[in-house]
Amino acid sequence: GSGGFRKRKHDNFPHGQRREEKENVNPSSPLMASFKSFQLELDTRHDKYERLVKLSRDITIESKRTIFLLHRFTSAPNGEEILNESEVKLDAVRWKIKQVAQELIGEDMYQFHRAISPGLQEYVEAVSFQYFIKTRSLISVEEINKQLIFTAEDKEETTNTTSNSHDKQPHTWSLKVTPVDYLLGVADLTGELMRLCISSVGNGDIDTPFELSQFLRQIYDGFTFIGNTGPYEVSKKLYTLKQSLAKVENACYTLKVRGSEIPKHMLADVFSTKTELIDQEEALS
């Protein structure tokens, strides 16, 4: 009631006695040995988590660069060169994912999922974007996982990943993209398709926006089946997906109604003006 500090129980013991008790601890006791093993295990796990975070950051950066490259496909004189260069970049990304798979050998992937999830989502976005440009369809998660099965047959990689030098069998690593990472990557893909629509209109291509509109509508219908039953991150990105679809559909409407009377070099300006009006209407609502 006086407002002073309460006296802790161990304050009743002299300081010298507490120091003596610490000095009397046997470092070779089974209890101390157990705590040291726990410390070593936690430090090892933390170091691995930090390495995975760095690898995921590298995967994200290289995947974004691949996406930026693919956006040049509509304006490049030779689109095949852009696709070949993007394939080289994706191979470099898969080499980084192979390092992630090597780090996760013997580990539960879901314990480190938060560290690698951003990179995998960006990779799914880049791969699906390239696949759409090639085939005008959506790549499946099974097809993505087939590309993430790695084998090391050369001596250098085998030596770095195993201590058993007399084992001559080729080592195999695989990393599976989870359904959640796949859905989040596809949701981000819709934003890139909207930008592809803008660049196509700017180049005078009027057919691609209508094709993208139908494709985005199919993706949106698929996401609505998930609704609020899926993970929170998926439902959160559904709003952005709806925005991208609305912008493309309204641009298609403008092209259908006024496309014949607008010069091709001014179509992109009409598209930009239309999207700005949509953003203002959504902000007011």
VOBA-1610 file (N, C-alpha, C; in pm, whole numbers, padded with zeros to 5 digits, always signed):
BEGIN
Gly+00080-00121+00000Gly+00000+00000+00000Gly+00083+00126+00000Ser+00211+00115+00035Ser+00297+00233+00039Ser+00350+00272-00098Gly+00330+00185-00196Gly+00375+00216-00332Gly+00519+00180-00358Gly+00585+00113-00263Gly+00724+00074-00286Gly+00735-00052-00369Phe+00860-00090-00403Phe+00883-00211-00482Phe+00868-00334-00393Arg+00808-00437-00453Arg+00797-00562-00379Arg+00931-00634-00378Lys+00957-00701-00272Lys+01083-00773-00257Lys+01069-00911-00320Arg+01160-00943-00413Arg+01156-01075-00475Arg+01212-01179-00380Lys+01172-01302-00406Lys+01209-01409-00314Lys+01360-01429-00309His+01423-01423-00427His+01568-01452-00426His+01648-01335-00371Asp+01581-01220-00343Asp+01655-01110-00282Asp+01692-01140-00137Asn+01626-01240-00077Asn+01657-01277+00061Asn+01791-01349+00073Phe+01841-01400-00045Phe+01968-01472-00042Phe+02082-01376-00072Pro+02190-01392-00003Pro+02306-01306-00029Pro+02356-01326-00171His+02416-01216-00227His+02464-01223-00364His+02575-01326-00378Gly+02657-01338-00282Gly+02765-01435-00288Gly+02716-01578-00291Gln+02603-01603-00224Gln+02549-01739-00224Gln+02495-01777-00361Arg+02431-01681-00432Arg+02379-01710-00565Arg+02494-01736-00662Arg+02604-01660-00648Arg+02720-01684-00733Arg+02779-01821-00706Glu+02780-01861-00582Glu+02836-01992-00547Glu+02751-02104-00606Glu+02618-02083-00610Glu+02532-02186-00667Glu+02558-02201-00817Lys+02583-02088-00886Lys+02615-02096-01030Lys+02745-02170-01053Glu+02843-02144-00967Glu+02972-02210-00985Glu+02964-02358-00956Asn+02866-02398-00876Asn+02853-02540-00842Asn+02781-02621-00949Val+02730-02554-01055Val+02661-02627-01162Val+02763-02711-01238Asn+02730-02837-01258Asn+02819-02930-01326Asn+02795-02921-01476Pro+02890-02869-01555Pro+02866-02854-01699Pro+02854-02987-01772Ser+02902-03094-01713Ser+02895-03225-01779Ser+02774-03306-01734Ser+02683-03245-01662Ser+02565-03318-01617Ser+02473-03347-01735Pro+02391-03451-01727Pro+02298-03482-01837Pro+02203-03368-01869Leu+02163-03292-01767Leu+02071-03180-01790Leu+02138-03072-01875Met+02263-03035-01839Met+02333-02934-01917Met+02363-02983-02058Ala+02393-03111-02072Ala+02417-03167-02205Ala+02291-03158-02291Ser+02175-03180-02229Ser+02049-03171-02304Ser+02025-03028-02349Phe+02049-02930-02260Phe+02027-02792-02296Phe+02124-02747-02406Lys+02246-02796-02403Lys+02341-02761-02508Lys+02298-02818-02642Ser+02245-02940-02641Ser+02197-02998-02766Ser+02076-02921-02819Phe+01989-02875-02728Phe+01875-02794-02770Phe+01922-02662-02831Gln+02023-02602-02767Gln+02077-02476-02818Gln+02135-02493-02957Leu+02210-02602-02977Leu+02270-02628-03108Leu+02162-02651-03214Glu+02058-02724-03178Glu+01951-02751-03274Glu+01876-02623-03313Leu+01848-02537-03214Leu+01778-02412-03243Leu+01863-02317-03327Asp+01994-02310-03295Asp+02082-02225-03374Asp+02092-02273-03518Thr+02101-02405-03535Thr+02108-02462-03671Thr+01981-02434-03749Arg+01867-02447-03682Arg+01739-02422-03749Arg+01724-02274-03786His+01769-02187-03696His+01761-02044-03724His+01850-02005-03841Asp+01971-02060-03846Asp+02062-02030-03957Asp+02003-02079-04090Lys+01942-02197-04089Lys+01880-02248-04210Lys+01764-02160-04254Tyr+01686-02112-04159Tyr+01574-02025-04191Tyr+01623-01896-04257Glu+01732-01840-04206Glu+01786-01717-04265Glu+01840-01742-04405Arg+01902-01859-04428Arg+01950-01890-04562Arg+01833-01904-04660Leu+01724-01964-04614Leu+01606-01979-04699Leu+01542-01845-04730Val+01543-01754-04634Val+01488-01620-04658Val+01569-01549-04767Lys+01701-01561-04763Lys+01786-01499-04865Lys+01763-01562-05002Leu+01750-01695-05006Leu+01723-01762-05133Leu+01587-01720-05189Ser+01487-01710-05101Ser+01354-01667-05145Ser+01358-01525-05201Arg+01440-01439-05140Arg+01453-01303-05191Arg+01517-01302-05330Asp+01617-01388-05350Asp+01680-01396-05482Asp+01582-01451-05586Ile+01502-01550-05547Ile+01402-01606-05639Ile+01300-01499-05677Thr+01259-01419-05581Thr+01163-01312-05608Thr+01219-01210-05707Ile+01344-01170-05686Ile+01406-01068-05772Ile+01419-01120-05915Glu+01470-01244-05931Glu+01489-01297-06066Glu+01356-01324-06135Ser+01254-01363-06059Ser+01122-01385-06120Ser+01062-01254-06167Lys+01080-01147-06090Lys+01030-01016-06133Lys+01100-00970-06260Arg+01230-00994-06268Arg+01302-00956-06389Arg+01251-01034-06510Thr+01215-01159-06490Thr+01158-01239-06599Thr+01025-01183-06643Ile+00943-01140-06548Ile+00812-01081-06582Ile+00830-00952-06660Phe+00925-00868-06617Phe+00952-00744-06690Phe+00997-00773-06833Leu+01077-00877-06847Leu+01122-00915-06981Leu+01005-00961-07068Leu+00915-01039-07011Leu+00802-01092-07088Leu+00706-00982-07133His+00704-00871-07061His+00617-00762-07102His+00665-00696-07230Arg+00788-00723-07269Arg+00839-00669-07396Arg+00797-00754-07514Phe+00725-00863-07487Phe+00690-00957-07594Phe+00600-00892-07699Thr+00506-00808-07655Thr+00411-00749-07749Thr+00474-00645-07840Ser+00582-00580-07793Ser+00645-00474-07872Ser+00774-00518-07939Ala+00824-00636-07905Ala+00951-00682-07963Ala+00930-00727-08108Pro+01026-00699-08195Pro+01011-00744-08335Pro+01017-00896-08348Asn+01090-00961-08259Asn+01101-01108-08261Asn+01065-01160-08122Gly+00941-01202-08106Gly+00895-01249-07976Gly+00960-01379-07933Glu+01006-01459-08030Glu+01068-01587-07995Glu+01197-01567-07916Glu+01271-01462-07948Glu+01393-01434-07872Glu+01360-01398-07728Ile+01251-01325-07706Ile+01209-01290-07570Ile+01174-01416-07492Leu+01103-01508-07554Leu+01065-01633-07486Leu+01187-01717-07454Asn+01282-01723-07545Asn+01404-01800-07519Asn+01485-01739-07405Glu+01494-01607-07405Glu+01567-01540-07297Glu+01496-01558-07163Ser+01363-01556-07164Ser+01289-01577-07040Ser+01308-01720-06988Glu+01322-01815-07079Glu+01345-01954-07037Glu+01481-01967-06969Val+01580-01895-07018Val+01712-01897-06954Val+01703-01838-06813Lys+01629-01730-06799Lys+01613-01668-06668Lys+01537-01760-06572Leu+01436-01828-06623Leu+01360-01920-06536Leu+01445-02040-06495Asp+01535-02083-06583Asp+01627-02190-06545Asp+01716-02146-06429Ala+01759-02020-06432Ala+01840-01967-06321Ala+01757-01961-06193Val+01630-01928-06205Val+01543-01927-06088Val+01526-02068-06033Arg+01508-02164-06123Arg+01493-02303-06078Arg+01620-02355-06012Trp+01735-02302-06053Trp+01859-02342-05985Trp+01859-02292-05841Lys+01804-02174-05817Lys+01789-02124-05681Lys+01690-02209-05602Ile+01582-02250-05667Ile+01483-02336-05600Ile+01545-02471-05568Lys+01636-02516-05651Lys+01707-02641-05622Lys+01787-02628-05493Gln+01848-02512-05471Gln+01921-02491-05346Gln+01825-02494-05226Val+01705-02440-05245Val+01605-02447-05138Val+01569-02592-05110Ala+01550-02671-05216Ala+01517-02813-05197Ala+01629-02887-05125Gln+01753-02852-05153Gln+01865-02915-05084Gln+01867-02878-04937Glu+01832-02754-04906Glu+01827-02712-04766Glu+01717-02785-04689Leu+01612-02824-04758Leu+01497-02885-04691Leu+01502-03038-04689Ile+01615-03096-04728Ile+01627-03242-04723Ile+01618-03289-04577Gly+01525-03380-04550Gly+01507-03431-04415Gly+01432-03337-04323Glu+01380-03226-04374Glu+01309-03129-04292Glu+01161-03127-04331Asp+01079-03081-04240Asp+00939-03057-04269Asp+00927-02922-04338Met+00884-02922-04465Met+00881-02799-04542Met+00792-02693-04478Tyr+00686-02735-04412Tyr+00591-02639-04359Tyr+00647-02563-04238Gln+00753-02615-04176Gln+00819-02539-04070Gln+00895-02418-04126Phe+00932-02425-04254Phe+01006-02316-04318Phe+00924-02251-04429His+00795-02281-04433His+00713-02233-04545His+00705-02081-04550Arg+00699-02017-04435Arg+00689-01871-04433Arg+00814-01808-04495Ala+00927-01874-04485Ala+01051-01817-04540Ala+01056-01825-04692Ile+01001-01931-04750Ile+01014-01954-04895Ile+00888-01920-04972Ser+00777-01895-04904Ser+00650-01871-04974Ser+00653-01750-05068Pro+00708-01633-05030Pro+00709-01519-05124Pro+00781-01550-05254Gly+00893-01620-05246Gly+00966-01653-05367Gly+00890-01750-05456Leu+00826-01851-05396Leu+00749-01947-05474Leu+00630-01881-05543Gln+00564-01789-05475Gln+00451-01718-05536Gln+00496-01638-05657Glu+00609-01571-05644Glu+00659-01491-05756Glu+00702-01580-05871Tyr+00758-01697-05839Tyr+00798-01792-05944Tyr+00675-01844-06018Val+00569-01878-05944Val+00445-01923-06008Val+00391-01815-06100Glu+00397-01691-06057Glu+00350-01580-06139Glu+00430-01570-06268Ala+00562-01582-06259Ala+00647-01571-06378Ala+00625-01688-06473Val+00619-01810-06419Val+00602-01928-06503Val+00465-01927-06571Ser+00362-01894-06496Ser+00227-01893-06554Ser+00213-01782-06658Phe+00282-01670-06639Phe+00278-01562-06736Phe+00343-01606-06867Gln+00459-01670-06857Gln+00525-01721-06977Gln+00440-01828-07046Tyr+00379-01915-06967Tyr+00296-02022-07021Tyr+00174-01965-07094Phe+00117-01858-07039Phe+00001-01799-07105Phe+00040-01735-07238Ile+00154-01668-07243Ile+00198-01607-07368Ile+00221-01714-07474Lys+00269-01831-07432Lys+00296-01939-07528Lys+00169-02009-07574Thr+00081-02042-07478Thr-00031-02132-07508Thr-00169-02069-07492Arg-00175-01946-07436Arg-00303-01881-07407Arg-00391-01967-07315Ser-00326-02031-07219Ser-00397-02111-07120Ser-00323-02102-06988Leu-00382-02160-06883Leu-00325-02153-06748Leu-00249-02281-06717Ile-00128-02266-06668Ile-00049-02381-06631Ile-00102-02441-06501Ser-00096-02572-06489Ser-00146-02641-06370Ser-00035-02651-06265Val-00075-02674-06141Val+00023-02688-06034Val+00104-02816-06054Glu+00043-02919-06114Glu+00118-03042-06141Glu+00230-03017-06241Glu+00203-02937-06343Glu+00305-02907-06442Glu+00419-02825-06381Ile+00385-02735-06292Ile+00488-02655-06224Ile+00576-02745-06139Asn+00516-02836-06065Asn+00594-02924-05978Asn+00681-03022-06058Lys+00639-03056-06179Lys+00723-03143-06262Lys+00855-03075-06296Gln+00851-02943-06309Gln+00972-02868-06341Gln+01063-02847-06221Leu+01015-02883-06102Leu+01092-02862-05980Leu+01144-02994-05923Ile+01172-03089-06010Ile+01239-03214-05972Ile+01380-03208-06029Phe+01478-03213-05940Phe+01617-03190-05980Phe+01700-03314-05952Thr+01797-03338-06038Thr+01893-03446-06019Thr+02033-03389-06033Ala+02124-03436-05949Ala+02264-03392-05953Ala+02349-03513-05988Glu+02403-03514-06106Glu+02485-03626-06150Glu+02633-03591-06159Asp+02662-03461-06162Asp+02802-03425-06171Asp+02869-03435-06035Lys+02996-03450-06033Lys+03071-03480-05911Lys+03068-03365-05812Glu+03072-03243-05862Glu+03082-03128-05773Glu+02955-03115-05689Glu+02838-03124-05752Glu+02714-03109-05678Glu+02694-03223-05581Thr+02732-03343-05623Thr+02715-03458-05535Thr+02804-03445-05413Thr+02926-03396-05431Thr+03016-03380-05319Thr+02966-03276-05221Asn+02906-03170-05269Asn+02859-03063-05182Asn+02736-03101-05103Thr+02662-03201-05145Thr+02534-03228-05081Thr+02532-03358-05002Thr+02640-03437-05006Thr+02640-03563-04931Thr+02781-03593-04885Ser+02789-03659-04773Ser+02919-03698-04721Ser+02954-03841-04759Asn+02863-03912-04824Asn+02887-04050-04863Asn+02951-04051-05001Ser+03084-04057-05006Ser+03155-04042-05132Ser+03146-04167-05219His+03119-04286-05158His+03117-04407-05239His+02980-04433-05300Asp+02881-04350-05270Asp+02748-04366-05327Asp+02746-04301-05465Lys+02734-04380-05569Lys+02740-04329-05705Lys+02603-04308-05767Gln+02496-04330-05690Gln+02363-04309-05743Gln+02334-04160-05758Pro+02268-04117-05866Pro+02234-03975-05880Pro+02134-03932-05774His+02157-03817-05715His+02072-03767-05608His+01959-03684-05668Thr+01844-03694-05607Thr+01725-03625-05657Thr+01668-03537-05549Trp+01634-03413-05586Trp+01567-03321-05495Trp+01441-03273-05563Ser+01341-03248-05485Ser+01217-03193-05540Ser+01157-03097-05438Leu+01086-03000-05490Leu+01017-02903-05406Leu+00879-02881-05465Lys+00778-02910-05388Lys+00641-02898-05437Lys+00582-02762-05398Val+00525-02697-05498Val+00452-02573-05471Val+00318-02609-05406Thr+00288-02550-05294Thr+00164-02580-05223Thr+00046-02520-05299Pro-00074-02575-05280Pro-00192-02517-05347Pro-00214-02369-05314Val-00183-02329-05191Val-00202-02189-05153Val-00105-02099-05230Asp+00022-02139-05239Asp+00119-02060-05315Asp+00080-02053-05462Tyr+00025-02162-05514Tyr-00018-02163-05654Tyr-00133-02064-05676Leu-00232-02066-05587Leu-00346-01976-05600Leu-00303-01830-05587Leu-00214-01802-05492Leu-00168-01665-05475Leu-00086-01618-05595Gly-00008-01707-05653Gly+00068-01671-05773Gly-00023-01644-05891Val-00128-01726-05907Val-00223-01704-06016Val-00300-01574-05995Ala-00334-01543-05870Ala-00402-01416-05842Ala-00315-01297-05882Asp-00185-01305-05856Asp-00095-01198-05898Asp-00078-01194-06050Leu-00095-01310-06115Leu-00084-01315-06260Leu-00188-01224-06327Thr-00305-01212-06267Thr-00410-01131-06328Thr-00368-00985-06343Gly-00289-00935-06249Gly-00239-00798-06262Gly-00145-00783-06380Glu-00061-00884-06403Glu+00029-00879-06518Glu-00048-00890-06649Leu-00156-00968-06650Leu-00238-00978-06771Leu-00307-00846-06801Met-00346-00774-06697Met-00405-00643-06719Met-00303-00549-06783Arg-00178-00553-06736Arg-00073-00470-06796Arg-00043-00515-06939Leu-00052-00645-06963Leu-00035-00695-07100Leu-00144-00642-07190Cys-00264-00630-07137Cys-00375-00573-07213Cys-00346-00428-07251Ile-00293-00351-07157Ile-00262-00210-07184Ile-00155-00199-07293Ser-00050-00278-07282Ser+00057-00271-07382Ser+00008-00320-07519Ser-00083-00418-07521Ser-00136-00466-07649Ser-00219-00359-07718Val-00302-00290-07639Val-00382-00182-07697Val-00292-00071-07747Gly-00186-00041-07672Gly-00093+00062-07716Gly-00025+00029-07847Asn-00010-00100-07877Asn+00051-00143-08002Asn-00052-00162-08113Gly-00177-00124-08085Gly-00281-00136-08188Gly-00345-00272-08196Asp-00318-00361-08101Asp-00376-00496-08100Asp-00510-00489-08026Ile-00620-00503-08101Ile-00752-00494-08041Ile-00807-00631-08003Asp-00754-00738-08060Asp-00807-00873-08033Asp-00763-00926-07897Thr-00639-00896-07857Thr-00587-00950-07731Thr-00668-00907-07609Pro-00713-00782-07596Pro-00793-00746-07478Pro-00918-00830-07461Phe-00987-00863-07570Phe-01108-00945-07560Phe-01073-01089-07519Glu-00960-01137-07568Glu-00916-01270-07528Glu-00877-01273-07380Leu-00808-01168-07334Leu-00771-01159-07193Leu-00893-01143-07104Ser-00993-01074-07153Ser-01115-01055-07074Ser-01183-01188-07045Gln-01194-01273-07145Gln-01255-01405-07124Gln-01171-01491-07031Phe-01040-01484-07046Phe-00951-01564-06961Phe-00957-01519-06815Leu-00956-01388-06793Leu-00965-01336-06656Leu-01101-01367-06594Arg-01206-01365-06673Arg-01338-01401-06622Arg-01341-01546-06575Gln-01276-01635-06647Gln-01270-01776-06606Gln-01193-01792-06475Ile-01082-01718-06462Ile-01005-01725-06338Ile-01087-01670-06221Tyr-01154-01559-06244Tyr-01236-01499-06138Tyr-01349-01593-06096Asp-01414-01657-06193Asp-01520-01753-06159Asp-01465-01869-06076Gly-01343-01912-06109Gly-01282-02019-06031Gly-01253-01977-05888Phe-01207-01854-05870Phe-01178-01805-05735Phe-01306-01784-05655Thr-01414-01748-05721Thr-01539-01727-05646Thr-01592-01859-05589Phe-01559-01971-05652Phe-01599-02101-05596Phe-01530-02126-05462Ile-01409-02071-05446Ile-01338-02086-05319Ile-01403-01999-05213Gly-01428-01871-05250Gly-01497-01780-05159Gly-01421-01760-05029Asn-01496-01755-04920Asn-01438-01735-04788Asn-01393-01864-04722Thr-01408-01976-04793Thr-01368-02104-04734Thr-01218-02128-04746Gly-01151-02053-04835Gly-01008-02072-04853Gly-00926-01992-04753Pro-00794-01995-04768Pro-00707-01918-04679Pro-00735-01769-04688Tyr-00698-01698-04583Tyr-00724-01554-04577Tyr-00651-01480-04688Glu-00528-01521-04719Glu-00452-01450-04822Glu-00520-01459-04958Val-00585-01574-04987Val-00651-01591-05115Val-00772-01500-05126Ser-00855-01497-05022Ser-00974-01412-05024Ser-00935-01264-05028Lys-00820-01229-04970Lys-00776-01090-04972Lys-00736-01046-05112Lys-00677-01136-05190Lys-00635-01101-05325Lys-00749-01109-05425Leu-00863-01162-05382Leu-00977-01169-05472Leu-01025-01029-05511Tyr-01011-00933-05421Tyr-01052-00796-05450Tyr-00966-00736-05561Thr-00833-00758-05553Thr-00743-00708-05658Thr-00772-00775-05791Leu-00803-00904-05787Leu-00837-00977-05909Leu-00963-00917-05973Lys-01061-00884-05890Lys-01184-00824-05941Lys-01157-00688-06004Gln-01067-00610-05945Gln-01031-00481-06003Gln-00968-00497-06141Ser-00876-00592-06154Ser-00810-00614-06283Ser-00912-00656-06389Leu-01003-00744-06351Leu-01106-00788-06445Leu-01196-00672-06487Ala-01235-00587-06392Ala-01323-00475-06425Ala-01254-00378-06520Lys-01126-00353-06501Lys-01053-00261-06589Lys-01045-00316-06731Val-01018-00445-06743Val-01007-00504-06877Val-01143-00508-06945Glu-01247-00544-06872Glu-01380-00551-06932Glu-01429-00414-06975Asn-01406-00312-06894Asn-01447-00178-06932Asn-01366-00126-07050Ala-01239-00163-07057Ala-01160-00125-07173Ala-01213-00193-07299Cys-01253-00319-07287Cys-01310-00390-07401Cys-01441-00326-07445Tyr-01517-00282-07348Tyr-01643-00214-07381Tyr-01615-00085-07459Thr-01516-00009-07414Thr-01480+00115-07484Thr-01430+00086-07625Leu-01349-00019-07639Leu-01299-00053-07772Leu-01410-00100-07863Lys-01507-00170-07807Lys-01617-00221-07889Lys-01707-00107-07937Val-01730-00010-07849Val-01822+00099-07884Val-01753+00206-07967Arg-01631+00243-07928Arg-01565+00357-07992Arg-01436+00319-08064Gly-01407+00192-08073Gly-01279+00151-08132Gly-01263+00192-08276Ser-01371+00193-08353Ser-01360+00226-08495Ser-01334+00373-08519Glu-01372+00457-08423Glu-01357+00601-08443Glu-01234+00659-08377Ile-01160+00577-08303Ile-01040+00624-08232Ile-00917+00576-08306Pro-00822+00664-08338Pro-00698+00619-08402Pro-00622+00522-08312Lys-00548+00431-08374Lys-00480+00327-08298Lys-00377+00384-08201His-00314+00495-08238His-00212+00549-08149His-00272+00619-08027Met-00406+00634-08024Met-00472+00696-07910Met-00552+00596-07827Leu-00549+00468-07863Leu-00628+00369-07790Leu-00578+00352-07647Ala-00447+00356-07629Ala-00392+00338-07495Ala-00434+00452-07403Asp-00445+00576-07458Asp-00490+00689-07376Asp-00634+00669-07330Val-00717+00617-07417Val-00855+00590-07378Val-00859+00485-07269Phe-00776+00384-07280Phe-00771+00278-07179Phe-00728+00335-07045Ser-00624+00420-07045Ser-00575+00479-06919Ser-00681+00566-06855Thr-00751+00647-06937Thr-00857+00733-06883Thr-00968+00649-06822Lys-01002+00540-06886Lys-01109+00454-06836Lys-01071+00391-06704Thr-00948+00344-06691Thr-00906+00281-06566Thr-00900+00382-06452Glu-00862+00506-06481Glu-00862+00609-06377Glu-01003+00637-06326Leu-01101+00638-06415Leu-01240+00657-06373Leu-01288+00542-06287Ile-01245+00420-06321Ile-01285+00303-06240Ile-01226+00312-06101Asp-01099+00353-06092Asp-01036+00366-05961Asp-01106+00471-05875Gln-01147+00581-05938Gln-01217+00686-05862Gln-01354+00639-05815Glu-01425+00563-05898Glu-01555+00511-05858Glu-01543+00412-05744Glu-01439+00326-05747Glu-01421+00228-05640Glu-01379+00296-05512Ala-01303+00406-05522Ala-01262+00477-05401Ala-01382+00544-05335Leu-01474+00596-05416Leu-01595+00660-05360Leu-01688+00558-05298Ser-01696+00438-05359Ser-01784+00335-05306Ser-01725+00269-05183
//
